[in-house]
Amino acid sequence: MVKVEIKDAVSFLGKDYDEYEKKALAAFRTLVAGDGAGNDFLGWKQLPSGTPESLIKECEAVRDDWASKGIDLVVAIGIGGSYLGAKCAVEALSHNFSRQLRRKGGMEVVFAGNNLSEEYLAELMDLVAERNAACVVISKSGTTTEPAVAFRIVKQYLEETYGKAGASERIVAITDAHKGALKTLSTQEGYRTFVVPDDVGGRFSVLTPVGLLPIVLAGFDVREILAGAAEEQKAISEASAENPAIRYAAARNALYSACGKKVEILVSYNPKLQYFAEWWKQLYGESEGKDGKGIFPASVNNTADLHSMGQFIQEGDRVMFETVLSVEKSSREVVIGSDPTNLDCLNYLAGKRVEHCNAMAALGTRIAHLDGGVPQIGVSVEKLDARSLGALFYFFEFACGVSAYTLGVNPFNQPGVEAYKKNMFALLEKPGYEEASAAIRKRI
């Protein structure tokens, strides 16, 4: 399960930490009671233990049907929470070079609808044209611009290639249960559908069909992910100062409010966790960044980023703290050999595992950054597998709710997200935005 170590944060805080521990305990009780701001979006809390087996079997039925059709490529279309959870799970659980090795196991899942790059979409369709393709489109409304544009293009290709009836068998929609453009289209065209629960916001949706279906299609065991999340749900259920979620929430809020640390850097030492950091950034950025408050979430993947961002973290403006996400045991073993010439001067490492070097790099960096005035929070799991990933998902979701309530903001809304959309629609001259179009064009 998830462990949290805060001694290298508390050393910067002294007695200030005690105040924030009390605040975090109160925030925990608010989250558990369900009587805080945004409490109509708490459905994610029970997903690990409350997800029915029938839902998993429905996901597997799609997988089996598409496999029987020889489908080997799935385009998962969504943006924000509608793709980041699945993307990070696929990246974390896949062999780093599975495509190059052409390893079988599941369908290849690629992602679209998360940008408006014309080049990306054109090159995506180059890939789709070479493969036996299907599509999962994820949108509550069906009208969010980025996924709607991608879906229109992919849908048109599937219909032209396989006919409307054939395309309808290759499209699954994950959308609202009753309303919205995508729900209406799905009913008209006969698409299989899964429901985005009304009480689960996008960034908390990885354990709903939004994340589960793409993960199943990619060949991974969502029962293990849910089991790990359920274990973590139980592990952090007590209102105790030793609760890892409360410790994490208290430490980060204390560093922010008492020490002026405005930036949190999530650090990992495994390339498979790069997209986990992207998921985490949305979760915390969208949940806490409002009302003029919030810690800015950033990330680095070491040791690579020690050769780029390391200088700033070591000696730049002291606005940051680090949360180091560690995996205690590697699933593979590589031992460094001896070389008689020793031109690279590495014989002192002969016989040692590469992961030992990675661990010493992490330890050396932690000490250096502490000496440089960068507080550290440690978050760790035993290994990187489906069960641990599920635990991490639930830990960070729950801790996010506690942390945001400690900060004094609603964790479950995102009013600021609409600002750019209004300007974009005005600039694109969307019907109904005529007055806004005229006003914004005077500014450019």
Kinemage of the C-alpha trace (Angstrom):
@kinemage 1
@onewidth
@group {chain A} dominant
@subgroup {mainchain}
@vectorlist {calphas} color= white
{ca met a 1} P 0.000 0.000 0.000
{ca val a 2} L 0.968 3.640 -0.179
{ca lys a 3} L 3.446 4.946 2.384
{ca val a 4} L 4.073 8.630 3.134
{ca glu a 5} L 7.181 10.058 4.819
{ca ile a 6} L 7.100 13.708 5.901
{ca lys a 7} L 10.118 14.123 8.207
{ca asp a 8} L 12.024 16.063 5.520
{ca ala a 9} L 9.088 18.438 5.225
{ca val a 10} L 8.351 18.813 8.931
{ca ser a 11} L 11.975 19.774 9.533
{ca phe a 12} L 11.191 23.015 7.665
{ca leu a 13} L 7.987 23.598 9.649
{ca gly a 14} L 8.516 22.946 13.341
{ca lys a 15} L 5.314 23.436 15.331
{ca asp a 16} L 3.525 24.911 12.307
{ca tyr a 17} L 2.861 21.370 11.131
{ca asp a 18} L 0.677 20.615 14.182
{ca glu a 19} L -1.790 23.323 13.190
{ca tyr a 20} L -2.162 21.932 9.694
{ca glu a 21} L -2.461 18.389 10.956
{ca lys a 22} L -5.536 19.510 12.922
{ca lys a 23} L -6.913 21.258 9.839
{ca ala a 24} L -6.343 18.190 7.695
{ca leu a 25} L -8.096 15.967 10.253
{ca ala a 26} L -11.088 18.313 10.161
{ca ala a 27} L -11.002 18.286 6.346
{ca phe a 28} L -10.865 14.470 6.404
{ca arg a 29} L -14.022 14.367 8.520
{ca thr a 30} L -15.734 16.753 6.093
{ca leu a 31} L -14.836 14.559 3.137
{ca val a 32} L -15.968 11.376 4.893
{ca ala a 33} L -19.215 12.960 6.086
{ca gly a 34} L -19.911 14.308 2.610
{ca asp a 35} L -21.145 17.654 3.863
{ca gly a 36} L -18.555 19.958 2.259
{ca ala a 37} L -18.598 22.061 -0.897
{ca gly a 38} L -19.138 20.029 -4.062
{ca asn a 39} L -20.560 17.064 -2.162
{ca asp a 40} L -22.704 16.056 -5.138
{ca phe a 41} L -19.467 14.815 -6.800
{ca leu a 42} L -18.371 12.214 -4.264
{ca gly a 43} L -19.310 9.068 -6.175
{ca trp a 44} L -15.622 8.244 -6.770
{ca lys a 45} L -15.147 7.496 -3.055
{ca gln a 46} L -16.953 4.134 -3.274
{ca leu a 47} L -15.802 3.021 -6.727
{ca pro a 48} L -13.024 0.638 -5.600
{ca ser a 49} L -15.304 -1.508 -3.463
{ca gly a 50} L -18.568 -0.695 -5.234
{ca thr a 51} L -17.789 -1.387 -8.899
{ca pro a 52} L -19.963 -4.337 -9.996
{ca glu a 53} L -18.442 -7.376 -11.666
{ca ser a 54} L -21.056 -6.954 -14.404
{ca leu a 55} L -19.397 -3.699 -15.513
{ca ile a 56} L -16.013 -5.377 -15.875
{ca lys a 57} L -17.611 -8.168 -17.879
{ca glu a 58} L -19.256 -5.612 -20.174
{ca cys a 59} L -15.824 -4.112 -20.827
{ca glu a 60} L -14.413 -7.564 -21.513
{ca ala a 61} L -17.302 -8.313 -23.876
{ca val a 62} L -16.288 -5.326 -26.013
{ca arg a 63} L -12.685 -6.546 -25.950
{ca asp a 64} L -13.654 -10.062 -26.980
{ca asp a 65} L -15.994 -8.887 -29.748
{ca trp a 66} L -13.397 -6.571 -31.227
{ca ala a 67} L -10.698 -9.225 -30.957
{ca ser a 68} L -12.945 -11.592 -32.924
{ca lys a 69} L -13.073 -8.953 -35.677
{ca gly a 70} L -9.278 -8.767 -35.767
{ca ile a 71} L -9.248 -5.208 -34.444
{ca asp a 72} L -5.728 -4.316 -33.346
{ca leu a 73} L -5.957 -0.528 -32.868
{ca val a 74} L -8.313 1.441 -30.631
{ca val a 75} L -8.502 5.226 -30.817
{ca ala a 76} L -9.589 6.469 -27.385
{ca ile a 77} L -10.973 9.980 -27.803
{ca gly a 78} L -11.225 12.283 -24.793
{ca ile a 79} L -9.611 15.215 -23.054
{ca gly a 80} L -8.503 15.947 -19.484
{ca gly a 81} L -9.808 13.332 -17.101
{ca ser a 82} L -11.438 11.545 -20.007
{ca tyr a 83} L -8.058 10.278 -21.166
{ca leu a 84} L -5.285 10.944 -18.639
{ca gly a 85} L -6.171 8.125 -16.249
{ca ala a 86} L -6.272 5.499 -18.994
{ca lys a 87} L -3.171 6.914 -20.649
{ca cys a 88} L -1.137 6.823 -17.456
{ca ala a 89} L -2.306 3.275 -16.642
{ca val a 90} L -1.388 1.983 -20.092
{ca glu a 91} L 2.015 3.676 -19.915
{ca ala a 92} L 2.721 2.495 -16.365
{ca leu a 93} L 1.809 -1.142 -17.007
{ca ser a 94} L 3.227 -1.591 -20.508
{ca his a 95} L 6.662 -2.846 -21.496
{ca asn a 96} L 8.669 0.253 -22.433
{ca phe a 97} L 9.261 -1.154 -25.917
{ca ser a 98} L 6.148 -3.253 -26.480
{ca arg a 99} L 5.462 -1.734 -29.896
{ca gln a 100} L 8.973 -2.280 -31.164
{ca leu a 101} L 8.941 -5.849 -29.841
{ca arg a 102} L 5.473 -6.369 -31.362
{ca arg a 103} L 4.324 -8.042 -28.194
{ca lys a 104} L 0.755 -9.266 -28.104
{ca gly a 105} L -1.465 -8.971 -25.081
{ca gly a 106} L -4.112 -6.448 -25.921
{ca met a 107} L -5.064 -4.040 -28.624
{ca glu a 108} L -2.875 -1.013 -29.115
{ca val a 109} L -4.671 1.963 -27.590
{ca val a 110} L -3.788 5.412 -28.892
{ca phe a 111} L -5.279 8.674 -27.737
{ca ala a 112} L -6.876 11.568 -29.595
{ca gly a 113} L -9.175 14.488 -28.883
{ca asn a 114} L -6.790 15.999 -26.349
{ca asn a 115} L -5.370 18.632 -28.713
{ca leu a 116} L -6.212 20.574 -31.872
{ca ser a 117} L -2.972 19.875 -33.710
{ca glu a 118} L -3.712 19.317 -37.395
{ca glu a 119} L -0.445 17.424 -37.803
{ca tyr a 120} L -1.317 15.071 -34.963
{ca leu a 121} L -4.737 14.269 -36.404
{ca ala a 122} L -3.379 13.771 -39.922
{ca glu a 123} L -0.702 11.405 -38.666
{ca leu a 124} L -3.234 9.605 -36.471
{ca met a 125} L -5.303 8.913 -39.590
{ca asp a 126} L -2.166 7.645 -41.352
{ca leu a 127} L -1.953 5.039 -38.584
{ca val a 128} L -5.669 4.242 -38.609
{ca ala a 129} L -5.538 3.644 -42.380
{ca glu a 130} L -2.821 1.019 -41.881
{ca arg a 131} L -4.644 -0.890 -39.156
{ca asn a 132} L -7.905 -2.627 -38.266
{ca ala a 133} L -9.347 0.127 -36.111
{ca ala a 134} L -12.117 0.852 -33.634
{ca cys a 135} L -12.946 3.854 -31.466
{ca val a 136} L -13.931 4.639 -27.885
{ca val a 137} L -15.259 8.191 -27.582
{ca ile a 138} L -15.517 9.674 -24.097
{ca ser a 139} L -17.505 12.839 -23.528
{ca lys a 140} L -20.293 13.757 -21.137
{ca ser a 141} L -21.845 16.184 -23.597
{ca gly a 142} L -20.424 15.220 -26.969
{ca thr a 143} L -19.817 18.864 -27.835
{ca thr a 144} L -16.438 19.568 -26.182
{ca thr a 145} L -14.455 20.934 -29.106
{ca glu a 146} L -11.247 18.899 -29.068
{ca pro a 147} L -12.796 15.403 -28.740
{ca ala a 148} L -15.747 16.324 -30.959
{ca val a 149} L -13.413 17.355 -33.806
{ca ala a 150} L -11.367 14.144 -33.482
{ca phe a 151} L -14.473 11.970 -33.296
{ca arg a 152} L -16.023 13.531 -36.382
{ca ile a 153} L -12.867 12.726 -38.371
{ca val a 154} L -12.457 9.166 -37.035
{ca lys a 155} L -16.180 8.417 -37.338
{ca gln a 156} L -16.223 9.558 -40.966
{ca tyr a 157} L -13.289 7.279 -41.783
{ca leu a 158} L -14.872 4.264 -40.081
{ca glu a 159} L -18.169 4.813 -41.901
{ca glu a 160} L -16.465 5.220 -45.270
{ca thr a 161} L -14.320 2.125 -44.694
{ca tyr a 162} L -16.737 -0.274 -42.997
{ca gly a 163} L -20.155 1.235 -43.801
{ca lys a 164} L -22.482 2.782 -41.241
{ca ala a 165} L -23.533 -0.560 -39.816
{ca gly a 166} L -19.959 -1.807 -39.621
{ca ala a 167} L -18.798 1.463 -38.059
{ca ser a 168} L -21.504 1.276 -35.391
{ca glu a 169} L -20.008 -2.044 -34.268
{ca arg a 170} L -16.583 -0.398 -33.965
{ca ile a 171} L -17.635 2.623 -31.917
{ca val a 172} L -18.316 2.648 -28.183
{ca ala a 173} L -19.455 5.830 -26.446
{ca ile a 174} L -18.851 6.596 -22.782
{ca thr a 175} L -21.227 9.436 -22.038
{ca asp a 176} L -24.196 10.718 -20.039
{ca ala a 177} L -26.904 8.210 -19.181
{ca his a 178} L -29.789 10.287 -20.531
{ca lys a 179} L -28.849 13.469 -22.335
{ca gly a 180} L -26.338 15.219 -24.581
{ca ala a 181} L -25.296 15.130 -28.216
{ca leu a 182} L -23.202 11.973 -27.900
{ca lys a 183} L -25.971 10.085 -26.090
{ca thr a 184} L -28.443 11.124 -28.801
{ca leu a 185} L -26.069 10.045 -31.586
{ca ser a 186} L -25.357 6.739 -29.844
{ca thr a 187} L -29.070 5.961 -29.668
{ca gln a 188} L -29.569 6.916 -33.314
{ca glu a 189} L -26.626 4.897 -34.606
{ca gly a 190} L -26.847 1.931 -32.219
{ca tyr a 191} L -23.478 2.396 -30.532
{ca arg a 192} L -22.736 0.415 -27.409
{ca thr a 193} L -22.611 2.829 -24.492
{ca phe a 194} L -21.185 3.054 -21.007
{ca val a 195} L -22.216 5.691 -18.483
{ca val a 196} L -20.136 8.490 -16.999
{ca pro a 197} L -21.642 8.672 -13.485
{ca asp a 198} L -23.301 11.990 -12.682
{ca asp a 199} L -21.592 12.144 -9.283
{ca val a 200} L -18.017 11.617 -10.539
{ca gly a 201} L -16.076 14.482 -12.087
{ca gly a 202} L -13.716 13.839 -14.981
{ca arg a 203} L -10.460 14.052 -13.065
{ca phe a 204} L -11.758 11.498 -10.528
{ca ser a 205} L -13.109 9.121 -13.196
{ca val a 206} L -10.240 6.691 -13.828
{ca leu a 207} L -12.032 3.874 -11.945
{ca thr a 208} L -15.255 4.361 -13.952
{ca pro a 209} L -15.733 3.072 -17.532
{ca val a 210} L -13.818 6.206 -18.633
{ca gly a 211} L -10.608 4.513 -17.509
{ca leu a 212} L -11.607 0.881 -17.133
{ca leu a 213} L -12.676 0.198 -20.734
{ca pro a 214} L -9.497 1.498 -22.453
{ca ile a 215} L -7.368 -0.306 -19.846
{ca val a 216} L -9.209 -3.587 -20.495
{ca leu a 217} L -8.840 -3.139 -24.262
{ca ala a 218} L -5.105 -2.596 -23.794
{ca gly a 219} L -4.895 -6.005 -22.125
{ca phe a 220} L -4.558 -5.160 -18.441
{ca asp a 221} L -6.298 -6.515 -15.355
{ca val a 222} L -8.702 -3.911 -14.005
{ca arg a 223} L -9.791 -6.283 -11.231
{ca glu a 224} L -6.284 -5.946 -9.788
{ca ile a 225} L -6.401 -2.159 -10.158
{ca leu a 226} L -9.746 -2.038 -8.337
{ca ala a 227} L -8.484 -4.458 -5.672
{ca gly a 228} L -5.490 -2.238 -4.976
{ca ala a 229} L -7.729 0.819 -4.811
{ca ala a 230} L -10.096 -0.996 -2.428
{ca glu a 231} L -7.204 -1.939 -0.141
{ca glu a 232} L -6.061 1.684 -0.109
{ca gln a 233} L -9.634 2.863 0.531
{ca lys a 234} L -9.642 0.755 3.689
{ca ala a 235} L -6.087 1.727 4.675
{ca ile a 236} L -6.849 5.457 4.732
{ca ser a 237} L -10.325 5.256 6.247
{ca glu a 238} L -9.417 6.212 9.825
{ca ala a 239} L -9.229 9.759 11.173
{ca ser a 240} L -5.699 9.463 12.514
{ca ala a 241} L -2.565 11.570 12.416
{ca glu a 242} L -0.837 8.467 11.017
{ca asn a 243} L -3.225 8.254 8.050
{ca pro a 244} L -0.987 8.735 4.954
{ca ala a 245} L -3.594 10.855 3.150
{ca ile a 246} L -3.912 13.196 6.128
{ca arg a 247} L -0.129 13.439 6.528
{ca tyr a 248} L 0.328 14.298 2.846
{ca ala a 249} L -2.466 16.881 2.875
{ca ala a 250} L -1.241 18.474 6.112
{ca ala a 251} L 2.416 18.653 5.039
{ca arg a 252} L 1.765 20.172 1.621
{ca asn a 253} L -0.659 22.759 3.014
{ca ala a 254} L 1.747 23.680 5.791
{ca leu a 255} L 4.588 24.137 3.308
{ca tyr a 256} L 2.319 26.311 1.154
{ca ser a 257} L 0.802 28.511 3.860
{ca ala a 258} L 3.516 28.595 6.525
{ca cys a 259} L 6.632 28.474 4.316
{ca gly a 260} L 5.426 30.147 1.126
{ca lys a 261} L 6.161 27.103 -1.037
{ca lys a 262} L 3.910 27.744 -4.028
{ca val a 263} L 5.096 24.931 -6.339
{ca glu a 264} L 4.961 21.183 -5.751
{ca ile a 265} L 7.140 19.035 -8.004
{ca leu a 266} L 6.161 15.391 -8.311
{ca val a 267} L 9.417 13.505 -8.800
{ca ser a 268} L 9.754 9.962 -10.101
{ca tyr a 269} L 12.728 7.830 -11.075
{ca asn a 270} L 10.874 5.533 -13.480
{ca pro a 271} L 9.962 6.637 -17.030
{ca lys a 272} L 6.761 4.583 -16.801
{ca leu a 273} L 5.422 7.127 -14.306
{ca gln a 274} L 5.710 10.133 -16.601
{ca tyr a 275} L 2.023 10.093 -17.495
{ca phe a 276} L 1.059 9.336 -13.915
{ca ala a 277} L 2.503 12.763 -13.174
{ca glu a 278} L 0.339 14.260 -15.936
{ca trp a 279} L -2.754 12.680 -14.359
{ca trp a 280} L -1.694 13.967 -10.932
{ca lys a 281} L -1.127 17.489 -12.259
{ca gln a 282} L -4.658 17.726 -13.586
{ca leu a 283} L -6.111 16.236 -10.398
{ca tyr a 284} L -4.439 18.753 -8.101
{ca gly a 285} L -4.282 21.740 -10.430
{ca glu a 286} L -7.973 21.656 -11.327
{ca ser a 287} L -9.079 20.764 -7.799
{ca glu a 288} L -7.106 23.393 -5.875
{ca gly a 289} L -6.258 26.203 -8.286
{ca lys a 290} L -9.114 28.610 -7.640
{ca asp a 291} L -10.182 31.564 -5.497
{ca gly a 292} L -6.657 32.980 -5.828
{ca lys a 293} L -5.247 29.962 -3.987
{ca gly a 294} L -3.472 26.731 -4.762
{ca ile a 295} L -0.124 24.998 -5.109
{ca phe a 296} L 1.116 24.881 -8.698
{ca pro a 297} L 1.674 21.204 -9.644
{ca ala a 298} L 4.746 20.444 -11.733
{ca ser a 299} L 6.750 17.284 -12.383
{ca val a 300} L 10.151 15.926 -13.318
{ca asn a 301} L 11.296 12.450 -14.290
{ca asn a 302} L 14.750 11.721 -12.957
{ca thr a 303} L 17.526 11.074 -13.500
{ca ala a 304} L 16.947 12.587 -16.962
{ca asp a 305} L 15.600 15.872 -15.601
{ca leu a 306} L 18.479 16.261 -13.174
{ca his a 307} L 20.433 17.189 -16.288
{ca ser a 308} L 17.906 19.875 -17.253
{ca met a 309} L 15.746 21.088 -14.339
{ca gly a 310} L 18.168 19.977 -11.635
{ca gln a 311} L 20.051 23.274 -11.599
{ca phe a 312} L 16.925 25.338 -10.982
{ca ile a 313} L 15.629 23.013 -8.292
{ca gln a 314} L 19.001 23.066 -6.547
{ca glu a 315} L 19.738 26.792 -6.662
{ca gly a 316} L 16.795 28.675 -8.177
{ca asp a 317} L 14.056 30.657 -6.442
{ca arg a 318} L 13.050 28.821 -3.253
{ca val a 319} L 9.355 28.598 -4.151
{ca met a 320} L 9.092 24.809 -4.337
{ca phe a 321} L 8.944 21.553 -2.487
{ca glu a 322} L 9.210 18.051 -3.910
{ca thr a 323} L 7.007 14.995 -3.510
{ca val a 324} L 9.142 12.013 -4.485
{ca leu a 325} L 7.128 9.068 -5.789
{ca ser a 326} L 9.220 5.929 -5.299
{ca val a 327} L 8.870 2.307 -6.346
{ca glu a 328} L 10.740 0.160 -3.821
{ca lys a 329} L 11.313 -2.952 -5.956
{ca ser a 330} L 12.093 -3.157 -9.651
{ca ser a 331} L 10.309 -5.911 -11.591
{ca arg a 332} L 13.435 -6.610 -13.647
{ca glu a 333} L 17.116 -7.087 -12.845
{ca val a 334} L 20.130 -5.805 -14.782
{ca val a 335} L 23.621 -6.177 -13.320
{ca ile a 336} L 26.530 -3.998 -14.429
{ca gly a 337} L 29.418 -6.089 -15.728
{ca ser a 338} L 33.176 -5.648 -15.474
{ca asp a 339} L 35.339 -4.381 -18.337
{ca pro a 340} L 39.096 -5.146 -18.416
{ca thr a 341} L 39.941 -1.771 -19.971
{ca asn a 342} L 37.694 0.227 -17.639
{ca leu a 343} L 37.878 3.226 -19.964
{ca asp a 344} L 34.499 4.432 -18.705
{ca cys a 345} L 35.768 4.162 -15.085
{ca leu a 346} L 32.727 2.115 -14.074
{ca asn a 347} L 34.400 -1.006 -12.685
{ca tyr a 348} L 33.671 0.231 -9.163
{ca leu a 349} L 30.026 -0.540 -10.012
{ca ala a 350} L 30.697 -4.034 -11.368
{ca gly a 351} L 28.328 -6.575 -9.884
{ca lys a 352} L 25.830 -3.955 -8.752
{ca arg a 353} L 22.289 -3.693 -10.089
{ca val a 354} L 21.320 -0.665 -12.145
{ca glu a 355} L 18.394 -0.114 -9.762
{ca his a 356} L 20.884 0.245 -6.901
{ca cys a 357} L 22.512 3.098 -8.828
{ca asn a 358} L 19.066 4.614 -9.428
{ca ala a 359} L 18.271 4.418 -5.703
{ca met a 360} L 21.585 6.052 -4.762
{ca ala a 361} L 20.961 8.801 -7.321
{ca ala a 362} L 17.567 9.402 -5.706
{ca leu a 363} L 19.057 9.456 -2.204
{ca gly a 364} L 21.908 11.737 -3.229
{ca thr a 365} L 19.453 14.098 -4.906
{ca arg a 366} L 17.189 14.191 -1.858
{ca ile a 367} L 20.120 15.151 0.395
{ca ala a 368} L 21.375 17.776 -2.077
{ca his a 369} L 17.943 19.344 -2.463
{ca leu a 370} L 17.375 19.399 1.299
{ca asp a 371} L 20.715 21.173 1.655
{ca gly a 372} L 19.517 23.554 -1.051
{ca gly a 373} L 16.374 24.453 0.907
{ca val a 374} L 13.850 22.230 -0.901
{ca pro a 375} L 11.536 20.349 1.494
{ca gln a 376} L 10.770 16.737 0.633
{ca ile a 377} L 7.686 14.531 0.990
{ca gly a 378} L 8.116 10.846 0.204
{ca val a 379} L 5.348 8.709 -1.292
{ca ser a 380} L 6.152 5.087 -2.040
{ca val a 381} L 4.708 1.772 -3.164
{ca glu a 382} L 6.395 -1.624 -3.102
{ca lys a 383} L 6.298 -2.253 -6.854
{ca leu a 384} L 4.794 -0.912 -10.036
{ca asp a 385} L 1.962 -3.260 -10.907
{ca ala a 386} L -1.798 -3.047 -11.405
{ca arg a 387} L -2.595 -3.382 -7.701
{ca ser a 388} L -0.137 -0.678 -6.638
{ca leu a 389} L -1.339 1.597 -9.415
{ca gly a 390} L -4.913 1.260 -8.167
{ca ala a 391} L -3.714 2.132 -4.669
{ca leu a 392} L -1.945 5.236 -5.978
{ca phe a 393} L -5.022 6.351 -7.892
{ca tyr a 394} L -7.218 6.167 -4.821
{ca phe a 395} L -4.620 7.576 -2.448
{ca phe a 396} L -4.051 10.722 -4.477
{ca glu a 397} L -7.770 11.224 -5.192
{ca phe a 398} L -8.707 10.958 -1.528
{ca ala a 399} L -5.746 13.045 -0.368
{ca cys a 400} L -6.717 15.667 -2.939
{ca gly a 401} L -10.165 16.024 -1.403
{ca val a 402} L -8.649 16.342 2.078
{ca ser a 403} L -6.026 18.817 0.887
{ca ala a 404} L -8.474 21.068 -0.962
{ca tyr a 405} L -10.813 21.239 2.016
{ca thr a 406} L -7.791 22.030 4.197
{ca leu a 407} L -6.960 24.845 1.790
{ca gly a 408} L -10.551 26.096 1.928
{ca val a 409} L -11.660 25.509 -1.677
{ca asn a 410} L -14.228 23.299 -3.395
{ca pro a 411} L -12.240 20.315 -4.766
{ca phe a 412} L -14.872 19.341 -7.299
{ca asn a 413} L -15.617 22.366 -9.469
{ca gln a 414} L -13.564 24.080 -12.179
{ca pro a 415} L -15.212 27.414 -13.042
{ca gly a 416} L -12.078 28.850 -14.631
{ca val a 417} L -11.948 26.193 -17.368
{ca glu a 418} L -14.686 27.959 -19.329
{ca ala a 419} L -12.779 31.229 -19.862
{ca tyr a 420} L -10.617 30.079 -22.775
{ca lys a 421} L -13.549 28.276 -24.388
{ca lys a 422} L -15.617 31.463 -24.599
{ca asn a 423} L -12.752 33.282 -26.317
{ca met a 424} L -12.078 30.359 -28.664
{ca phe a 425} L -15.736 30.102 -29.675
{ca ala a 426} L -15.853 33.849 -30.304
{ca leu a 427} L -12.721 33.701 -32.468
{ca leu a 428} L -14.076 30.692 -34.384
{ca glu a 429} L -17.344 32.604 -34.911
{ca lys a 430} L -19.500 29.899 -33.396
{ca pro a 431} L -23.225 30.654 -33.788
{ca gly a 432} L -24.511 32.504 -30.756
{ca tyr a 433} L -21.169 34.218 -30.111
{ca glu a 434} L -21.562 37.095 -32.574
{ca glu a 435} L -21.399 39.838 -29.958
{ca ala a 436} L -18.416 38.221 -28.253
{ca ser a 437} L -16.720 37.784 -31.644
{ca ala a 438} L -17.026 41.497 -32.411
{ca ala a 439} L -15.737 42.446 -28.971
{ca ile a 440} L -12.730 40.146 -28.957
{ca arg a 441} L -11.610 41.098 -32.474
{ca lys a 442} L -11.254 44.686 -31.295
{ca arg a 443} L -8.609 43.453 -28.870
{ca ile a 444} L -6.374 41.670 -31.360
